[in-house]
Amino acid sequence: MNVQQEVIAFLSRAESYGAPGNLVELIETHGSLIFLHGQRAYKLKRAIAYAALDFLSLDSRERACQAELRLNRRTAPELYLEVRSVNRAADGSLSFNGGGQVLDWVVVMQRFAQDALFERMALDGRLTLDLMDRLGAEIARFHASAELTQAFGGAAGIRQAIEDNHRELCHYLTLLDPVAVHALHHASRAALDELAGLLEQRRREGRVRRCHGDLRLANICLYEGRPTLFDGIEFSEQIACIDVLYDLAFVLMDLRQHGLGGHADRLLHSYLAHSALVEDCRPLPLFLSLRAATRCFTLACSAVRLPEAQTRAAKAAQAQALLQQAKAYLRGDGQRLTRRPQGQC
């Protein structure tokens, strides 16, 4: 058993939390294992490395945990409580924040009901237009206070996103239509050529900030009656330091993919009404397309790994639909989101 497997075994036991006999639930994500016990969630970074993250070393996992706590407290201070170490004592026993060797680190969070997730609410038909009004105000508030940066974003940042998406999509050409994948790449680069000057202007004007980076419905919950953003990107400045409209585009795309185009419109209009700046929405179709393409390859990745044929086929169909949607955004689908004189929102 390697060291992280020891930690996983420790976190899987109810007695580790001082409550033997109680149930410990596990949620697995791409980069983390989340152990649910009582009113707390304990998030362990997997000892893995992908293109965008590297959690192989203990130091890198500690830095990621501390960054996750700091960054997510901007939007969810009630949810993000502390970072704890898992230590091995001289007698070989493991404990939280104990003496002896540090084996790993966890982010400790306040637990909330899974039916409070906006993604679950969307699937259940419980996501209201009033919540979109409140969510738009919350995202605008967050963006207004987020740290400015000119080191990322702009035309170069979007060009990198286009190339990253294309590289990832090309890994799944047995599942996705190769002609459509290459056509999307060509159309995205053409759209960028038209918008490059505007994207650079937006960067210079302070619209590139340390944002959330993964603003999907699955990363928004209703906590104590307030739309709350959580699980923002902590491991990559390139992914998180982006144009504010590119950040917003993920949840707009996600709503439309759930068949909630009216909710997406309402969210955008609320965001604009609460924004301190007058926005130019001309980049939004490209941003929506990029978000759809990103979601496409993540679903394709899930599809090829799933053992059960029916579930695998459903994921593949979703990925294929998102590829078509990514192309449609660049052709003008979603004009309701951007229809204003001279491109002004």
N, C-alpha and C positions, 0 to 999 in steps of 0.2 A: 504494500500500500504506500503510495507516494504521500508527500506532506499535505497537499491540498485534499486528497481523498480522506486523510485523517480529519481535516477540518470539516469537510462535508459530513462525515459520520458524526462528528461532535454536534454540528448544527442540526442534524436530523433527529437528535434525541431530546425529548421533552425535559429530561432531568438537567440538561445543560442550561436551561432557563430557570431552574429552581422550581419547576412544576411538573414532577414526574406523573405520568399517566395521561397528561393532556396531549392533544393531537398537534403534530407539526405538519403543516402542509408545504408543498414545494411547487414553485412556479419556475419554469426554465425559460430563459430568453437567449438570444443570440450570444450575448457576452456575459451573462450573469446567472446566478442561481439565487432565488429569493425564498427564504424560509419564513413561513408565517406561523407565529405562535402568540396566542392571546391577542393583545391589542398592538403588537409590534410586528414589523417586517424586518428581516435581517438580510441585506443584499451583499452577496459575495461575488467578486469579480472572478470569472473563469481565468485560469492560467493558460491563455490562448493568444494567438496573434493573427490578425487579418490585415488587409491592405490599409485600413484606416486606424487600427488600434493595435497596441502591443502590451498585453498584460502578463507576459511571461515571467517577469521578475517581481519579487516581493516589493521592491521599492516602487515600481511602476504601478502596482495595485494600490499601494498606500497613497501615492500622489493622486491617482484617479478617484479614490474614495474621498479624500480631502477636497478635491476640486468639485466632485459631485455635490457634496454637502454645501460648499460655499456658493456655487452657482445656482443650485435649485432653491436655496433659501431666499433668493431674490423674488421668487413667485410662490413658494410653498413653505414658508418658515415653520408652519404648524406640523408639516409632514416630515421634514428632515430634522432629526433630533441630534444625532451625534455619530462619530466614527469610533468604533471599538476595535481593539486588537484581540486576536485569539492567541493565547500563550500556552507553552508547555512547561509545566513545573518540573522540578528535579525528580519527582517520583513518576513522571511520565504523563500525569493527568493534564487535561486541557481545561482552560477557563477563559472567561472574558476579562480583559484588562488585568491579567494576573502577572505574577513575577515570572522570570525565566524567558526562554526564547520566544520571540514573536513568530508565529507560523503564518498568519494572514490577517486581513483586515476586513471589516464589514461596515456598511452604512446602516445605521438603525433608523427606521422610519415608523411613524404612526400608521397603523393599519386602517384601511377604510374598506367599505363594502364594494365588492366588484361590480354590483349593479349601479354604482355611482359613476362608473367610467362612461364618458360620452360615447364611446364606441358601442358599449352595451345598450345605452339609452337610444342610440340611433337604430340599432337592430330591433329594439323592442317598440319603436315608435313613440318614445317618451322624450325625444329631444325637441323642445319647443322653440318657437321664434323668439320668445322673451329671453330664453337662455342665450340665443345668438346675439341679442342686443347686449346682454351683460358680458358675454365672452369678448365681443368686439371691444368694449370699453376696457376690459382687463388686459387684453393683448396690447392695445394702444398705450395704456399706462406703463406696462412692462417695457415696451420698445422706447418710450420717451425717456426712461431712466437707465436704459442699458448703456454700457460703456461703448463709446465711439472708437472706431479703428479705421485707419486708411491703409493698413498693411495687407488687407484681404479684400475680397469682393471685387466690384467693378467688372470690366470686361474680361480680365484675366481669370477672375474667380469663376465666372459663368462658363468661360471656355473650358476650364478644367472640369467643371461639373458635366458638361456635354461629353467630353472625352472619357471621363470616368464611367458615365452611364453606358456609353457605347461599348467600352471594353467589357463591362460586366454583362451587357445584353448579348454580346458575341459568344459568351460562354454557354448560351442556351439556345443555339440555333437549331438544335434538333426539336425543340419545343416551340420556339417562336419562328415566325415567318422571316427568313433571312432578307428577302427583298424589303419588307416593311422596316426591319431594323436598320438597314443601310439607308433607306429613304428618310427615316427619322433623323439619322445623323446628319445627312445632307441638309435637310430643312432646318434643323436646329442651328447649324453653323451659318446658314444664310440669314436666319432671323437675328443671330448675334451680330453679324456684319452690319445690319441695319440699326441695331440698338447700341452698338459699342460706345458711341459718343455719349448717349444719354446715361448709360450705366456708369461711365467714368464721372460724369457730372454728379450723379447721385452719390457716388463714393466721396467726391470732394465736398459735397454739401452735408455730409454726416449721416447719410441713410444706411451706411454699413456699420453694424454694431455687433456686440457680443450677444447674439440672440439665443433662442431656444435650440434651434437646429433640427429638431425632430418633432415638429408641432402637428402631430396626428391626433385624431380623436381618441386613440388608445392612450395618449399621454396627457389627457385632460380629464379631470374628475370634478364632481360637485361635492365640495367639502364644506360642511357647516353652512350650506346654502350659497356658497360662492364658487363660480367657475375657477378652477385651480390648475395651473400648468405645472407639470412635474416631469421628471426623467429627461431633462434637457441634456444635450451632448456635452460631456466633460472631457472627452479624450482627444478631440481634434479641433483646433482653432479654425482650420480651413472649413470644416463643416458648420461650425457654430458662428463664426464671424462673417455674416452675410448681410445682404440687403434686407431691410425689414419687410419689404413686399415678398421677397423670396421665402422668408420665414413664414409669413401669413399664407402663402400659396399652398403649403402642404395641407393645412386644415381645410382650405377652400376646395382643393382637389378631392380630399377625402370625403367631404360632404357630398360633392357631386357624384362621386363614385358610389355612394350609398343611396343615390337617387334623390338627394335633398338639395337640388339646385336652388330652390327658393330660400332655403336656410343659408346657403353660401352667399347669395345676394345680400340677405339681411345682415349677415356677419360682416361682409365687406363694408356695407353702408354704415354700420355702427362703428366699425374701426375708423373709417374716414371721419365720421362726425366727432370722434373723440381724439383724433390725431392733432398734434400741435402744428403740423405742416400740411400744406396743400400738396396732394399727391398726383403724380402723373402715372397713369396705369398702363401706358404702352408696353412696358416689359412684362406685364402680368401673363399674357398668353404663353410666352416662352417659359416663364417661371412655373406655370401650371403644367406645361408639357414636361419639363424636367422632373417635377415631382411625380408625375404619372409614370415616367420612365424608371425612376428610382424604385417606386413601389412595384413596378412590373418585374424587375430583375430579382427583387427580394422574394416575391411570390414564386417566380420561376425556380429560384434556388430551393425554396421549401418543397415545391412540387417534385423535383428530381430526387429529393431525399426521403420522401414519405413512402413507407412500405405498402400502405393500403391503397388499392387501385382507385377506388371511388373518390377518396379524399384527394389523391394525387391528381386526378382528372379535374376536380373542381378547382384546385389551385391553379392548374395549367390554364383552364378557361378564364379565370380571373386575370392571370398574367397576360394572356392574349388580348383580352378586352382592354386592358390598360395600355397596351402597346398601340392599339387603334385609337384610344382616347388621347394619347400623347400626340399622335399625328393630327387628330382633329383640332386640338387646341391651337396648333400652329396654322391651321386653315381658317381659324376664326370661330370655332365652336367655343361657347362661353362668352360671346359678345355682351350678354347681359351684365357680365361682371365688369366690363370695361367701356361700355357705351357712354361716352361723354364728349362734348365738343373739344376738338383739338387734343384728344387723348387725355383730357383732365378727368380725374376721378370725381 
